Amino acid sequence: MKPQENKGYVKRTQKDYSLSFKLQVVQEFESGELSRTQILRKYGIQSGSTLRTWIRNYGNFDWEHQLPGDMAKTPEQKIFELEQKVKLLEKQKARAEHLAERADKKAILFDMLVDLAEKEYNIPIRKNYKPELSTNLKNPTKKQ
């Protein structure tokens, strides 16, 4: 067996991709911007199974409770499916609330850091315009 010649091809593993990159790719796929093969080509992802794994792990579809779409559903199955959709939406809502809470905490933390920097270095970082000053900036008066 000959050793494989290097022609610019670099074998990558899933550990080579950052979480933000994976989330961006999944979001792009789920929004319908690109097909699966277009995404593989665009980002140089070597395997379709890698993308499928990302979609299962980071996508919005609930893979655990997937039902075949071509079968006729009984009323009980339809109720079950709707209950699963409700659970999925609750899960997504909880995630959104968690992210919103995290963003609020970040804003508070950054505000505290600015306060600390202003005290420590005795310099004004925030721009505090008075209301009358900001209206004067919009309509400058001519000097005589």
C-alpha positions as CSV (number, residue, x, y, z in Angstrom):
1,M,0.0,0.0,0.0
2,K,1.3,3.4,-0.9
3,P,1.1,6.2,1.6
4,Q,-1.6,8.8,0.7
5,E,-0.1,11.8,-1.2
6,N,-1.0,15.2,0.3
7,K,-2.9,17.1,-2.4
8,G,-4.2,19.9,-0.1
9,Y,-6.7,17.4,1.5
10,V,-6.7,17.6,5.3
11,K,-8.6,15.0,7.2
12,R,-10.7,16.7,9.9
13,T,-12.6,15.4,12.9
14,Q,-15.7,16.8,14.6
15,K,-13.4,18.2,17.3
16,D,-11.8,20.5,14.7
17,Y,-15.0,22.5,14.4
18,S,-16.1,25.1,16.9
19,L,-19.5,25.1,18.5
20,S,-20.4,28.4,16.9
21,F,-19.4,27.1,13.5
22,K,-21.6,24.0,14.0
23,L,-24.6,26.2,15.1
24,Q,-24.1,28.5,12.1
25,V,-24.1,25.6,9.7
26,V,-27.2,24.0,11.2
27,Q,-29.0,27.3,11.2
28,E,-28.1,27.9,7.6
29,F,-29.4,24.4,6.7
30,E,-32.6,24.7,8.7
31,S,-33.4,28.1,7.2
32,G,-33.3,26.5,3.8
33,E,-30.6,28.8,2.4
34,L,-28.5,25.9,1.2
35,S,-29.0,22.2,0.6
36,R,-27.0,19.5,2.5
37,T,-24.6,19.0,-0.4
38,Q,-24.1,22.7,-0.9
39,I,-23.3,23.1,2.7
40,L,-20.8,20.2,2.6
41,R,-19.1,21.8,-0.4
42,K,-19.2,25.4,0.9
43,Y,-17.6,24.6,4.3
44,G,-15.4,21.6,3.2
45,I,-17.2,19.2,5.6
46,Q,-16.1,15.8,4.4
47,S,-18.9,13.6,5.5
48,G,-22.7,13.9,5.3
49,S,-22.9,12.0,8.6
50,T,-21.1,14.8,10.3
51,L,-23.7,17.3,9.2
52,R,-26.5,14.9,10.1
53,T,-25.0,14.5,13.6
54,W,-24.9,18.3,14.0
55,I,-28.5,18.7,12.8
56,R,-29.6,16.0,15.3
57,N,-27.6,17.6,18.2
58,Y,-28.1,21.3,17.6
59,G,-31.2,21.5,15.3
60,N,-34.7,22.4,16.3
61,F,-36.4,19.1,15.2
62,D,-37.1,16.7,18.0
63,W,-35.6,13.5,16.7
64,E,-36.5,11.4,19.7
65,H,-40.2,11.5,19.0
66,Q,-40.1,11.3,15.2
67,L,-43.0,9.5,13.5
68,P,-43.1,8.2,10.0
69,G,-44.9,10.7,7.8
70,D,-46.4,8.4,5.3
71,M,-48.5,6.3,7.7
72,A,-52.1,7.1,8.5
73,K,-52.4,8.4,12.0
74,T,-55.0,7.5,14.5
75,P,-56.5,10.3,16.7
76,E,-54.3,9.0,19.6
77,Q,-51.2,9.3,17.5
78,K,-52.2,12.8,16.4
79,I,-52.7,13.8,20.0
80,F,-49.4,12.3,20.9
81,E,-47.7,14.1,18.1
82,L,-49.2,17.4,19.2
83,E,-48.1,16.8,22.8
84,Q,-44.6,16.2,21.5
85,K,-44.7,19.4,19.6
86,V,-45.9,21.3,22.7
87,K,-43.0,19.7,24.6
88,L,-40.5,20.8,21.9
89,L,-41.9,24.3,21.9
90,E,-41.6,24.4,25.7
91,K,-38.0,23.2,25.5
92,Q,-37.3,25.9,22.9
93,K,-39.0,28.5,25.0
94,A,-36.9,27.5,28.1
95,R,-33.8,27.7,26.0
96,A,-34.7,31.2,24.8
97,E,-35.5,32.3,28.3
98,H,-32.1,30.9,29.5
99,L,-30.3,32.8,26.7
100,A,-32.2,36.0,27.6
101,E,-31.4,35.7,31.3
102,R,-27.7,35.0,30.4
103,A,-27.6,38.1,28.1
104,D,-29.1,40.2,31.0
105,K,-26.5,38.9,33.4
106,K,-23.8,39.7,30.8
107,A,-25.1,43.3,30.5
108,I,-25.1,43.7,34.2
109,L,-21.5,42.3,34.4
110,F,-20.3,44.6,31.7
111,D,-21.9,47.6,33.4
112,M,-20.2,46.7,36.6
113,L,-16.9,46.4,34.8
114,V,-17.3,49.8,33.3
115,D,-18.2,51.3,36.7
116,L,-15.1,49.6,38.2
117,A,-12.8,50.9,35.4
118,E,-14.2,54.4,35.7
119,K,-13.5,54.4,39.5
120,E,-10.1,52.7,39.2
121,Y,-8.7,54.9,36.4
122,N,-10.7,58.0,37.2
123,I,-11.8,58.5,33.6
124,P,-15.4,58.8,32.2
125,I,-16.1,55.9,29.9
126,R,-19.8,56.4,29.4
127,K,-21.0,59.3,27.4
128,N,-23.7,61.0,29.4
129,Y,-25.4,63.6,27.2
130,K,-27.9,65.9,28.9
131,P,-31.2,66.0,27.0
132,E,-30.8,69.6,26.1
133,L,-27.3,69.0,24.8
134,S,-28.4,66.1,22.5
135,T,-31.2,68.3,21.0
136,N,-28.6,71.1,20.4
137,L,-26.4,68.6,18.5
138,K,-29.3,67.8,16.1
139,N,-29.9,71.5,15.3
140,P,-26.7,73.4,15.6
141,T,-27.0,77.1,15.9
142,K,-24.9,79.5,13.8
143,K,-22.2,81.5,15.5
144,Q,-22.4,85.2,14.9
